[in-house]
Amino acid sequence: MHRLGVITTWLGLILSIVGLGVGFWKMVNGSENAETWISLVPLGFVGLLLGVTLTQISRK
């Protein structure tokens, strides 16, 4: 369970960073699909929360 938590945490972090970076870059350039990229950020936060929770639960 600890390994799954670590993997989920990293995937959530990557989703958040990529969503913010690419989304704002596309928004500045006036692209139509910037909303799609920015919508990855909440999914990344959910992944981060789930990963940290799984990691903490596995320690007890």
Buried (B, 14 or more C-beta within 10 A) or exposed (E): EEEEBBEBBEBBBEBBEBBBEBBEEBBEEEBEEBEEBBEBBEBBBBBBEBBBEBBEEEEE
